[in-house]
């Protein structure tokens, strides 16, 4: 039944592409330029360096720095601290990609890995500050957008898994940790792996940009539906639409915070792609991100009310 439904949806999409070739082409072009101009420059260096650090076993230095705080607050193991830091500094889907890599190396338990992908996989700080906060919202203090995102992620983490007295133990898999990678081999594998991930991410961005473009062209009766649809599909386009929407800045900030915390179905698809080869649940991840979106909306309503935007 599910397979037939997916085939029917794909057939409908092909039909829409044939009927509206200009719209599909414009959406694909927008997605391609977004991927080329924004995603590759911001994610590629992080992906290569992060992968090399994992292969060369340098992650322990970063993990040890943040372990006292992250272990006490979030109950993370030492190896779990690294993807938490990387996820907060980079953006979708690098946090989940790092978790997936460590989980495949048996450095994280399944429960901790599942917990981490919902916690550390968020929009990047530069995206939230420059693109969303300044370009789209025109905020004088865009840092509050980032504060809402991080606070919603932290609160969501407590709701997802917090049992008094419980903590995630270190796996202690020294046989894997001690593998001696030559530097050039680590660099070569990191570049190839990062390129493959970026191609996947680009494909999803282009595809969902087409969906968003079709939605904007076909839905003409309600601006609310356009905004909601764009926010659910792809947050970059949603930011542009909200910037031009005829609603108050206060409401814009609340909606944008919720959309960015969720990440859009495009980021959900990207995250699912980097989890291939593991038994981590994409459905659970989707539920966690929906809950984070609700938390972010409430936080934004309170914070932007008192800060005066």
N, C-alpha and C positions, 0 to 999 in steps of 0.2 A: 504493500500500500504506500509506504513511504517512498520507495523507489519510483513508483508510478507518478506520485505527486511531484517529485523532483524533476522527472522527465517532462511532465506537463508544464511546469514553471519554466524550464529551459526552452521548451518549444515556444511558449508565449513570449519569452524574451527575444528569441530569434525573430519572431514575427514583428515585434516592436522595433527591433533594429532595422528591419527591412522597410517598415512603414515610415519610420522617422530616422533616416540615415544621417541627416544633418545634426540632429540632437545627439545621437549616439556618438558621432564623430567628434562633436564639440566636447562632450563629457569625457571621452577617451583622451582628447588633447589636454584638457584641464588636469585630468588625473596623471597623465604622463609628465606634464610640466611640474606638477606638485612633487611627484616622486623624484624627478631629476634635479630640481632646484632646491628642494627643502629636505626631503627624506634622505637621499644619498649623502649630501654633505654633512648632515647632522648625525646620522646613524653609522655610516660606514667606518669612520675612524674609531668610534666607540666599540663597534663589533669586532674589528680586527684586534685592537689592543686588549679588549676583555678576553677574547678567545686565547690570545697568546699568554696572558697572565694565568689563565686556568691551566693551559698545557705546560707552562714552565713552573707551575706551583708557586707563583708569587702572590696568589690571592690571600695566603695566610697572613701577610703583613697588614693588608686592609681589614681583613676579618678581625685580627687581634685588636686593631685600633677601636673598632666599633662594638666589639663583643661585650665589654662590661655593661654598656648602656642597652644595646639591643637584646642581650640575653635577659637582663633584669626586667626590661619593659615588655618585650615581645616574646620572651622565652625561646629565642632562636639559638640554634647550635652555632658553633664558630663558622662552619662552612655556609650556613644560612645567612650570615651577615653580609657576605660579599654580594650576592644578587640583590639584596635589599638596598645596598648603597648604589649599585650600578643602576638599578631600576629607577631610583629617585633622581639620578643625575642625567639619565638618557631619555628614554621615551618608549612608547609602544613600538615593537614588541620585544625590545632588548631585555627587559627584566625577565619576561617569561622564557626567552631564549637562553639566558644565563642559568635560570633554574633548571631548564630542560637538560642543558649540558652537564650540570653537576649531578642531576638525578641519574642520567645515563651512566655516569662514572661511579655511581653508587656512593656518592658523598652526602646525599640527602635521603632521608626516609620519604616514603610516599606521602605520609600525612603532612610532613613539613613542606615538601615540594608543592602539594596542592594548596596549602595555606599561603605559601609565598607568592604564587602566581597571581592571586587576587590582591595581595598586599603591595607588591613592588612593581606591578605593571601599570604605569600611569603615563599621562602626557608629560613631555619634557618641560623643564623649567623655562627654557628659552621660548618654546611654543606658547606657554601660558602667559609669560611676561610680555614678549614682544608682539606676537601675532594676535593672541586673544585680548590681552589686557590693553595694549596700546593701539594697534591697528584697527581691531574690530570694535572694542568697547570705548576707546579713547579715554581710559582712566588715568587720573593723575597719580594714583598709587596702585599700579597693577599688581604689586606684590600680594595684595589681598586675594587675588584670584589663585595665586600659588598656595597661599595659606589655607584657603578653603579646600583645595585639592588634597594637600597633605593631611590636613586634619580629618577629612572624610576617609582617607585611606587608613589612618591610624585607628579611628573609631571603628571602622569596618573590620579591621584586623582583630580587635578585641571581641567584636560580636561573632566573628567567624570561628575563633578558637581561643578561648581563654578559660582555663580551668585552674583555680588556685592550687598552687603546689606542683603543677605539671610543667614540664619543660621538654624541649626537643633535645634528645641526647646527640652527642657527636658520634658519627658513624665509625670514625677511627679506622678507615680502610687504607692503611699505610701502603699496601702493595700497589694500589692505583696512584696514590699521591706521589710515590717515589719514582714513577716512570720517568726516565731521563730522555726528554725531547731535545734534539739538536735545535738550535735557535732558528736556522733557516727552514727546517722541516716544520717547526711550529708556526713560523710566519707563513709558509706556503699553504699549509692546511687551514690556517685562520683566514687567509685571503679567499681561498676557494669556498670555504664554508660560509663566510660573510656574503660573498657574491651570490651564492645560491639563495640565502635567506632574503637578500635585498631584491632579487628577481621575483621571489614569491610575494614579498610585500608590495612590490610595484604592480604585479598582476592584480592583487586584491584592491589596491587603491584605484587603479584604472577602471576595474569592473564596477566598484561601488560609486565611482564618480559618474559613470554612465547611468546607473540606477538613479542617482540623485538628480541628474540633469533631466532624465525622463520624468521624474516625479514633479520637478519644478515646472515643466512644460505642460504636463497633462492635468495637474491639479490647479484649477483657476478659480475655484469657488471660495476658497478659504486660505488666508495667509497663515493662520494657526496650523492648519494641516501641513502646509509647506515647511514651516519652521520645525514642527515636530518630526515630520518625515525625514528632513535633512539631518536633524540632530540624532535620530536613531540610526541613520545610515552612515554618515561621514561627518566628523566634527569640524573639519577645515571649511567645508562648504557651508555648514550650519553657521559658523562664525561670520562668514560674509553675509549670509541672508539676515542674520540677527542684526548686524551692523546697520542694514538699510531698513529694518522693520520699523513700522510706525507705532512703537510701544515705548514705555518709559525705560530709562536706563536701569532703574532698579530691577524691573522684570527681566530685562535683557541679561543682567548679571546673574540672576537666579537660574534662568534657563541655560545660559552658557556654562555655568558651574556644573549643573547636572549633566549636560551633554558631555563635557570634558571628563568628568569623573567616570561616566559610562564608557566613553571612548568611541562609541558608534559600532555598528555591526562590522564595519571595515576592520577595526582593530581587533574585534572578537575573532574574525576570520583569520587575520594575521597571526594572532596568538595561537589559534587552533593549528595553524600550519607548522609553527615551531614546536608544537607538542607532539607531532607525529613521531611514532616510534616509542612513545611512552604510554603508560596506562593512566595518565593524569586526565581528569574529566573536564572537558570543555563546557559541558552543561553546568557543572558546579561553578566554574569560572564565570559564566554568563550570569548566573543567579547572584553571585557576589558583587559583580559590577553594577547590576541593576540596583542592588541595595545601597551600594556606595553612591550612586546617582541620587537616590532619595535623601541620603544623609547630607550630601553636598548641597542640595537644594535648600534644606533646612538651615544649614550653617550659613549659606550665602544670604538667605533672607534675614538672618540675625546680624551678621557681620556688616553687610552693606547698608543695613538700616541705620546702624550706629556710627558707621564711618562716613556716611554721607557720600559714598561712592568716590 
